[in-house]
Amino acid sequence: MLHDPSHREAPPLESEIVLAPEEKDILKQLGERISEISDDPVNKTRAELWTNLNDLKSKRPMVWINEIPWHEMNVDDELTLCTHHPWARDLETRLRRTIYQWDHLQGDMIVSPFIECPLVIHSTDFGILEDVDVARTDADNDIYSRHFKIQIKDMDDLEKIQMPEITHFERATEYGYNAMNELFEGIIPVKKVGQSHIWYTPWDYLIRWWGVQEAMMDLVMRPDMVHAFVDRMVDAWMVELDQFVDKNLLSLDANNTRIGSGGYGYISDLPGDDFNSDHVKPENMWGCSNAQIFTGVSPEMHWEFAIEHDLRWMKRWGKNYYGCCEPLDGKVDSLRRIPNLRKISVSPWSNTENAIEKMGADFVMSRKPNPAILAEQNWAPDRAEQEIRDFMDKTEGKCHVELIMKDISTVNHEPHRLWEWAEIASRVAEDY
């Protein structure tokens, strides 16, 4: 994720990457395993199935798991890091997690026949960082309770939102690329990858600076102020996107890149007929948006204070995804006004019957099973299966479905629960 409202990334250091021989050996071994996995023919089969789904010609539901509580998942030291150099540890983490997910909770995951070398891109961000009081129940968990301190109180605060500046640290990119090519020569290709899918979510940021109750009241009490701040946030995202285009830093996402809060982006319509492989543009890619805090807001206000503003962003992309945790079954008529909309999130709090009736087969239904079942004191795999089957029974023959297990804050320190859920979901998907 390019932005994180909780902190601002410091500009990277540009220095040569020097690894110890034992660190190189560790990374080479992991690269060999990635190469073996990527050679499995099932990757091609799944890519075709994901394409069918996103083309609205689905053969069966697709299954994918994301936002995993990695701090609870280590078994037999499969995730234990053995390198010491910070760059090596980041790469080792990425490789070990990919291998772990393949070995234990595949679903319909796909592993590319190359290892990505991300371009080292830095953004100055949007000018405000969240100011919070934190309450933790698990020191190792990245998910915790926060009380946000209000930083947006009146129109004078509008200028706090700044226009970001993007920099590509080319030397840092080359140092990483050269180090990876040396490591994986003869094992697996290395490919430079720029900014692919962008998680665009203005309200997720605004609410952390504004306060939930305060922002919801201001929709009624100070609507002009709300419009001004949302507009400025969209301006900031657009300024940043223009820089990605101008600096030629975008990479395609119609592949095994996560789209919105859902699954992969494979689709026949992208990158499109006007694609120039030397210069990726937004129209060759997926866009997305959401307004999770608008769960209790009427369809009319959701349109006025979120979607209508987002149209400036969403009309730039070849295809679009909308939603995350907010129930949208009662707002599909508004969502139909979004250009190139292909996927809609159907959260655990949505009314399934309404979603089926309103969406039908016109969109991909990005279904999010409730992750709470993985956190309960006693794991109930039979109930987990029944919940999936109940949903699939209702949608069978009517909808195009992806099952995305996400937002998994805990598995009660029993990793096998998620392994079993993956096996159950995949087995059920084959039945439909």
JODAGI-V20500 format. One line per field, one symbol per residue. phi: phi as a letter, one per 20 degrees, with the letter a starting at -180 (. if undefined). burial: + if it has 9 or more other ideal C-beta (glycine too) atoms within 8 Angstrom, else -. Layout:
phi: ???
burial: ???
This chain:
phi: .fdcfeadffgfedbfeddfgfffffffffffffffffffgfffffgffffggfemcfeafdcbcblefffdefclmfdffdecfgffffffgffffffgfffcbfldfcdfebdfdffedcdfmdncdfdcddcddbfeefdbecdeefcdcbffegffedefcdceefffgffffffffffdgmdbfdcfcefefdeebgffegffeenfffffffgeecffffgfffgfffgfffgffgfgffeldecfcebeefdlddefdgaffdfnfefdfebfcgfecedaaabffegeefgfffffdcffffggfffedfbcccobeffcfecfgfffefflfcccfcffeeegfffffeeldebeeefdgffffedfgdfcfffgfffffgffgfegmdcdcdddeblefadllcgfffgfffffffffgffd
burial: ----------------+-+---++-+++-++++++-++----+--++-++++++++-+--+++++--++-++++---++---+-+-+++-+++-++++++++-++++++++++++++++++++-++-+-+-+--------+--+-+-+-+++----++-+++-+-+-++--++-+++++++-++--++-+-+++++++-+++++++++++++-+++-++---+-+++++++++++++++++-+++--++++++++++++++++++++--+++-------++++++++++++++++-+-+-+++-+++-++++++-+++++++++++++++++-++--+-++++++++--+-+-+++-+++--+++++++-+-++++--+-+--++-+++-++-++---++++++++-+-+++--+-++++++-+++-++---
